[in-house]
Amino acid sequence: MVRKIGPLVFITACLAVCLVPSLGMIAKPTTQPVGNEQSLDLPRAMEEDGVFNANILSDLGKYFEQHFAFRPDIITADAVIQSSIFGVSNLDSVVAGTDGWLYYASTLDDYQGRNALSKEQIDGIVHNLALVQQRTEEHGAQFLFAVAPNKNTLYPEHMPSYYRVDESADRNRTLLNAALADSSVAYCNLFDVFEGHDETLYFSRDSHWNNKGALLAYHAVLSELEKPHDDYADVRVEEREDFVGDLNKMMYPSIGHPELNYYYGAEGAYQYVTETASVEEPFIRTENGDARDSLFMYRDSFGNLLLPFFASAFGDAIFSKSFPVMLDISLGQYQPDDVVFVIAERNIGWFLTQPPIMRAPIVEAESIDLVTTKSFDLTVKMSENSPLYLEVTGLVDEELGEGSSPVYLYVRDDEGYGTLYECYDFLTDQREDAFIAYLDAGDYEDLSTLSISVVVRDSAGFKAVGSNTVNIERNCDDKNYEY
């Protein structure tokens, strides 16, 4: 009898433990997302339009995964066991390094030398940045671009040894730094700035720089812009162990592990114009009555700790995380004196996959050889980002790929007059090289088709390499929009 009771007790205990996360939701559900997760609401069986939600079971599964009882404690316990005993992370998004260091897994390609963009694609990014700088300067503003190094680029010594590194492989940062050095794009090379410092300027359990690193980047950027600014060399620096890193929150959500950070008093020099609860918010505006000039900064998460320093240096400052950047709208609405883009090394490709939204530059040409018998595949549709623009896209074929010329589009209106636009380089979701141009939708609002020639430029001038008449894909309510 005892032999029969033992297994039964064991099975019952296992079932009870397994039921704790689900039954525990009745009394103590997990209400806060872990790390960088987006909070999920309880899914409904019926959609707002009265249609049955066919994905209700999978939606409920995702909801349970985020809200089961004691979730932070269970994740933390699992992470502690796997990292301390086996030296690995329990999350695909986090790399468990040595000495308690954590790294963001999305930086592994850059670290190992895998899946780098081609030289031609890097050149395309530089071309796109040059167009952005040109438009910025047309609005009377100064432009500057900077890249925040990945943590394992600067501090690889704590990376696990089981990640093999190809030292000979090209990396996006080296290709980009070389291409920008040969271009006219205003660039602040933060790789050189940080590699010149022996001190560790990033957090061990966060993917970003600490305040001391942010101050170094701020000083380098404003020095490159030749803007007078406080370098905080004479202030009393306050040191506090109060910063809990993003990677720590993801991997050990119920354990704080606060790290040392440095405070320079910049936070007291400005006020928020927007209702701002956190520097994580996608749009923030600040003002400082004791400073001059205005700033528009596009930033990703590396800009969180930059914000206090830049907000204190400008009388009016806009900090945007919205991507792609609505460049024309931002320049027209805010009329900044300075435009700064700061992105992480891991996000370099964004300027090829999601270039800033602006009307394609109009190019003046004395003559264009439009004679061509080739039909070129093109798509014209209203932009999903804004009904103010039509997107014209096409894939780069062998003929376009042979030269180094940008791609241009010669677009005829309903009266037969043509305009020559310069395209962005573009990388599709299928990783195919392409080109894209944003046209002012108001210029072509009465048309259902566009007659377009694809044009390149060589030593003899502009010449068409293909053409087509393309239907414009519009939303059904597009006609109700005022351009």
C-alpha positions in Angstrom: 0.0 0.0 0.0 2.8 2.4 0.9 4.4 1.8 -2.5 1.2 2.8 -4.2 0.7 5.9 -2.1 4.2 7.3 -2.7 3.9 7.8 -6.5 0.4 9.1 -6.1 1.6 11.7 -3.6 4.4 12.7 -6.0 2.1 13.0 -9.0 -0.4 15.0 -6.9 2.3 17.4 -5.7 3.6 17.9 -9.3 0.1 18.7 -10.5 -0.4 21.1 -7.7 2.8 22.9 -8.5 1.9 23.1 -12.2 -1.5 24.5 -11.3 -0.1 27.3 -9.1 0.6 29.7 -12.0 -2.8 29.3 -13.6 -5.0 29.1 -10.4 -2.9 31.7 -8.8 -4.1 34.2 -11.4 -7.4 34.4 -9.5 -5.7 35.8 -6.4 -2.4 37.2 -7.6 -2.1 37.7 -11.4 1.0 39.3 -12.9 -0.1 42.8 -13.8 3.1 44.5 -15.0 5.0 43.5 -18.2 8.6 42.2 -17.7 11.5 44.2 -19.2 10.7 45.8 -22.6 7.4 43.9 -23.1 4.2 45.6 -24.2 1.3 44.9 -21.9 -1.4 42.7 -23.3 -5.1 43.2 -22.5 -7.5 40.3 -22.0 -8.6 39.3 -25.5 -12.3 39.4 -26.4 -14.2 36.7 -28.2 -15.9 39.3 -30.5 -14.1 42.1 -32.3 -15.4 45.7 -32.2 -17.1 45.2 -35.6 -19.0 42.3 -34.2 -17.0 39.6 -36.0 -15.9 36.6 -34.0 -12.2 36.7 -33.1 -10.8 33.6 -34.8 -7.5 33.9 -32.9 -9.1 33.9 -29.5 -7.3 30.7 -28.3 -3.8 31.9 -29.4 -4.6 35.4 -27.9 -5.6 33.8 -24.6 -2.4 31.8 -24.7 -0.3 34.9 -25.1 -2.2 36.7 -22.4 -1.7 33.8 -20.0 2.1 33.7 -20.8 2.3 37.3 -19.7 0.0 37.3 -16.7 0.3 33.9 -14.9 0.9 34.2 -11.2 4.3 34.6 -9.7 5.8 35.1 -13.2 8.6 37.5 -12.3 9.7 35.2 -9.5 9.6 32.1 -11.7 11.5 33.8 -14.5 14.1 35.1 -12.0 14.6 31.7 -10.4 15.1 30.0 -13.7 17.5 32.7 -14.9 19.6 32.4 -11.7 19.8 28.6 -12.1 20.8 28.7 -15.8 23.2 31.6 -15.6 25.0 30.6 -12.3 25.2 26.8 -13.0 25.3 26.5 -16.8 26.6 30.0 -17.7 23.7 30.6 -20.2 20.7 32.9 -20.4 17.1 31.7 -20.1 16.0 34.4 -22.6 16.7 34.5 -26.4 16.9 38.3 -26.2 19.7 38.4 -23.5 23.2 37.0 -23.5 24.6 36.0 -20.1 28.2 37.1 -19.9 30.9 36.6 -17.3 31.2 38.4 -14.0 27.4 39.1 -14.1 27.5 41.1 -17.3 24.5 41.0 -19.6 24.4 41.8 -23.3 21.6 42.4 -25.8 21.3 39.4 -28.2 20.4 41.6 -31.1 24.0 42.8 -31.2 25.4 39.2 -31.8 25.6 39.6 -35.6 27.8 42.7 -35.2 29.9 41.0 -32.5 30.5 37.8 -34.4 30.8 39.3 -37.8 27.7 37.8 -39.4 25.0 39.1 -41.8 26.7 42.4 -42.4 25.2 44.7 -45.0 27.1 44.8 -48.3 29.4 47.7 -49.2 26.7 48.8 -51.7 24.0 48.8 -49.1 26.2 50.8 -46.7 26.8 53.3 -49.5 23.0 53.4 -49.9 22.7 54.4 -46.2 25.2 57.2 -46.7 23.4 58.3 -49.8 20.1 58.4 -47.8 21.7 60.4 -45.0 23.1 62.9 -47.6 19.6 63.5 -48.9 18.4 64.0 -45.3 21.2 66.5 -44.6 20.4 68.3 -47.9 16.7 68.7 -46.9 17.7 69.8 -43.4 20.0 72.5 -44.7 17.3 73.7 -47.1 15.3 74.5 -44.0 18.2 76.5 -42.6 19.2 73.9 -40.0 22.5 72.2 -39.2 22.6 68.3 -39.4 24.7 65.8 -37.6 24.6 62.0 -37.5 26.1 59.8 -34.7 26.1 56.1 -33.9 26.2 54.7 -30.3 28.5 51.7 -30.2 27.1 48.3 -29.1 28.3 47.4 -25.6 30.1 44.3 -26.8 31.9 46.4 -29.4 33.6 48.4 -26.7 33.6 45.7 -23.9 33.9 42.3 -25.5 35.9 40.8 -22.6 32.8 39.7 -20.7 31.2 38.0 -23.7 30.8 34.2 -23.4 33.6 32.2 -25.1 31.1 29.9 -26.9 30.2 32.7 -29.3 32.7 32.3 -32.2 34.0 35.5 -33.6 35.1 36.0 -37.2 37.7 38.8 -36.8 38.3 39.0 -40.6 34.6 39.6 -41.5 33.3 43.0 -42.5 31.1 44.7 -39.9 28.5 47.4 -40.5 30.3 49.9 -38.3 33.7 49.6 -40.1 32.0 49.9 -43.5 29.9 52.8 -42.4 32.7 54.7 -40.7 34.8 54.4 -43.9 31.9 55.4 -46.2 31.0 58.4 -44.0 34.6 59.5 -43.9 34.6 59.8 -47.7 31.2 61.6 -47.8 29.9 65.1 -47.1 27.6 63.9 -44.4 28.2 65.6 -41.0 29.2 62.7 -38.7 30.4 62.4 -35.1 32.4 59.2 -34.8 31.6 58.0 -31.3 33.5 54.8 -31.8 36.8 56.7 -31.8 35.6 58.9 -28.9 34.8 55.9 -26.7 37.7 53.7 -27.7 40.0 56.5 -26.5 38.8 56.0 -22.9 40.0 53.2 -20.6 37.2 53.7 -18.1 34.1 51.5 -18.4 31.3 53.9 -19.5 28.4 51.3 -20.0 26.4 49.5 -17.4 27.1 45.8 -16.8 23.4 44.8 -16.7 22.0 47.3 -19.2 22.6 47.6 -22.9 23.4 51.3 -22.8 26.0 53.8 -21.6 25.8 55.2 -18.1 25.5 59.0 -17.4 29.2 59.4 -17.7 29.2 57.8 -21.1 26.1 59.9 -22.1 28.0 63.1 -21.0 31.0 62.1 -23.2 28.7 61.5 -26.2 26.9 64.8 -25.6 30.1 66.7 -25.4 31.4 65.1 -28.6 28.2 65.9 -30.6 28.0 69.5 -29.5 31.7 70.0 -30.1 31.2 68.7 -33.6 28.4 71.1 -34.1 30.6 73.9 -32.7 27.9 74.8 -30.1 28.8 76.4 -26.8 27.8 74.1 -24.0 28.5 73.3 -20.4 30.9 70.4 -20.1 30.1 69.9 -16.4 33.8 69.8 -15.6 33.4 72.0 -12.6 30.2 70.5 -11.0 30.1 68.3 -8.0 29.2 64.9 -9.3 26.8 62.8 -7.2 27.3 59.0 -7.3 24.3 56.8 -6.5 23.7 53.1 -6.9 20.2 53.4 -8.1 20.1 52.4 -11.8 18.5 49.0 -12.6 19.3 48.0 -16.2 16.9 47.0 -18.9 18.6 43.6 -19.4 18.5 43.0 -15.6 14.7 43.7 -15.7 14.2 41.3 -18.5 16.3 38.4 -17.1 15.9 39.0 -13.3 12.6 40.8 -13.0 12.2 40.3 -9.3 15.8 41.1 -8.4 16.9 44.8 -8.6 20.7 44.7 -8.8 21.1 48.5 -8.8 24.2 49.8 -10.4 26.4 52.9 -9.9 25.4 56.0 -11.9 26.6 59.6 -12.0 24.5 62.7 -11.7 25.7 66.2 -12.9 22.7 68.3 -12.1 21.6 68.7 -15.7 18.0 67.6 -14.8 17.4 70.9 -13.0 18.1 73.2 -15.9 15.1 72.6 -18.1 11.3 72.0 -17.9 9.1 69.6 -19.8 6.6 71.3 -22.2 4.9 67.9 -22.9 3.3 65.9 -20.2 6.2 63.6 -19.6 6.4 60.8 -17.1 9.4 59.0 -18.5 12.3 59.6 -20.9 11.1 56.4 -22.6 8.2 58.3 -24.1 8.2 58.6 -27.9 7.8 62.4 -28.1 9.2 64.8 -25.5 9.6 68.6 -25.7 11.6 70.7 -23.2 12.5 74.3 -22.7 15.3 76.2 -20.9 14.9 79.9 -20.6 18.6 80.4 -20.0 19.7 78.7 -23.2 19.5 79.6 -26.9 18.7 77.8 -30.2 16.3 74.9 -30.9 17.0 71.2 -31.4 15.2 68.3 -33.1 16.8 65.0 -32.1 15.8 61.6 -33.4 17.0 59.0 -30.9 16.4 55.4 -30.0 16.9 54.1 -26.4 20.5 55.4 -26.3 18.9 58.9 -26.1 17.3 58.3 -22.8 20.3 59.4 -20.8 21.3 62.0 -23.4 18.1 63.9 -22.9 18.9 65.8 -19.7 22.2 67.1 -21.2 20.8 68.2 -24.5 17.6 69.6 -22.9 19.8 71.8 -20.7 21.8 73.0 -23.7 18.9 74.2 -25.9 16.2 76.8 -25.3 13.7 74.5 -27.1 14.3 70.8 -27.7 12.3 68.1 -29.4 13.2 64.4 -28.7 11.5 61.9 -31.0 11.5 58.1 -31.0 8.9 57.8 -33.8 10.3 55.8 -36.7 10.4 56.3 -39.6 11.1 60.0 -39.0 8.5 62.3 -40.5 11.2 64.7 -41.6 9.4 67.3 -43.7 6.6 67.6 -41.2 9.1 68.0 -38.3 11.2 70.5 -40.1 8.2 72.6 -41.1 6.4 72.4 -37.8 9.3 73.0 -35.4 11.9 74.9 -37.5 14.9 73.7 -35.5 18.3 75.3 -35.6 20.0 71.9 -35.3 18.9 68.3 -36.3 20.8 65.4 -34.6 20.2 61.7 -35.3 21.7 59.3 -32.7 21.0 55.6 -33.2 22.5 52.4 -31.8 25.1 50.4 -33.9 22.6 47.5 -34.0 20.1 49.8 -35.8 22.3 51.1 -38.6 20.1 49.4 -41.2 17.1 51.4 -40.3 18.2 54.1 -42.7 17.9 51.6 -45.5 14.8 49.8 -44.4 12.9 52.8 -43.1 14.4 56.0 -44.4 13.0 59.3 -43.1 9.8 60.4 -44.7 10.2 63.4 -47.0 9.3 64.4 -50.5 11.9 63.1 -52.8 14.4 65.9 -53.9 13.6 67.5 -57.2 16.5 67.5 -59.5 17.0 70.0 -62.3 18.2 68.5 -65.6 18.8 70.4 -68.8 18.0 67.2 -70.8 17.0 63.6 -70.2 17.3 60.8 -72.8 13.9 59.2 -72.2 14.0 56.8 -75.2 13.7 53.2 -73.8 11.9 50.1 -74.8 12.2 48.4 -71.5 9.2 48.0 -69.2 10.2 48.5 -65.5 8.2 47.0 -62.7 7.0 49.7 -60.3 4.5 50.0 -57.5 2.7 53.3 -56.6 0.6 53.4 -53.5 -0.5 55.8 -50.8 2.1 55.6 -47.9 1.0 53.7 -44.8 2.9 56.3 -42.8 1.0 59.4 -44.0 -1.6 60.1 -46.7 0.4 63.1 -47.6 2.7 60.9 -49.7 2.7 58.5 -52.5 5.3 55.8 -52.4 7.0 54.7 -55.6 9.1 51.6 -55.3 11.0 49.2 -57.6 13.7 46.5 -57.3 17.2 47.2 -58.5 17.9 45.1 -61.5 21.2 44.1 -63.1 21.4 47.3 -65.2 20.8 49.6 -62.2 23.2 47.6 -60.1 26.1 47.9 -62.5 26.8 51.6 -61.8 27.1 53.8 -58.8 24.5 56.3 -59.9 21.5 57.0 -57.7 18.1 56.1 -59.2 15.9 58.9 -60.4 12.2 58.9 -61.4 10.9 61.1 -64.1 7.1 61.4 -63.3 4.7 63.0 -65.8 1.5 64.8 -64.6 -1.9 64.8 -66.3 -0.7 67.6 -68.6 2.4 65.8 -69.8 4.9 67.9 -67.8 7.5 65.9 -66.0 9.5 66.2 -62.7 12.7 64.4 -62.0 13.0 63.0 -58.4 16.0 61.5 -56.7 15.2 58.2 -54.9 16.3 56.7 -51.6 18.2 53.5 -51.6 15.9 50.9 -50.0 16.1 47.4 -48.6 12.9 45.3 -48.7 11.5 42.9 -46.1 12.7 40.1 -48.4 16.3 41.6 -48.2 16.2 42.7 -51.8 17.9 45.9 -52.9 15.4 48.4 -54.2 14.7 52.1 -54.4 11.9 54.3 -53.0 10.7 57.8 -53.5 8.0 59.7 -51.7 5.9 62.1 -53.8 3.6 64.8 -52.7 0.2 63.1 -52.9 -1.5 66.5 -53.5 0.5 67.0 -56.8 -1.2 63.8 -58.2 -4.5 63.7 -56.3 -6.7 63.6 -59.4 -4.8 60.9 -61.2 -5.4 57.1 -61.2 -2.2 56.3 -62.9 1.3 57.7 -63.1 3.6 57.6 -66.2 7.1 57.0 -64.8 10.6 56.6 -66.3 13.4 55.1 -64.3 16.5 57.2 -64.9 20.2 57.0 -64.1 23.1 59.4 -64.7 26.4 58.6 -66.3 29.1 60.7 -68.0 26.8 61.5 -70.9 24.0 62.8 -68.7 20.6 61.5 -67.6 19.1 58.5 -69.4 16.0 56.3 -68.9 16.6 52.6 -68.4 12.9 51.7 -68.3 9.4 53.1 -68.0 5.9 52.1 -67.1 2.4 53.5 -66.6 1.4 52.4 -63.1 -2.0 52.3 -61.3 -2.0 54.3 -58.0 -3.1 52.1 -55.1 -5.2 54.4 -52.8 -7.2 53.8 -49.6 -10.9 54.0 -50.2 -11.2 57.2 -48.0 -8.2 58.9 -49.6 -10.3 61.3 -51.6 -11.7 62.6 -48.2 -8.3 63.7 -47.1 -7.3 67.4 -47.5 -3.8 67.7 -48.9 
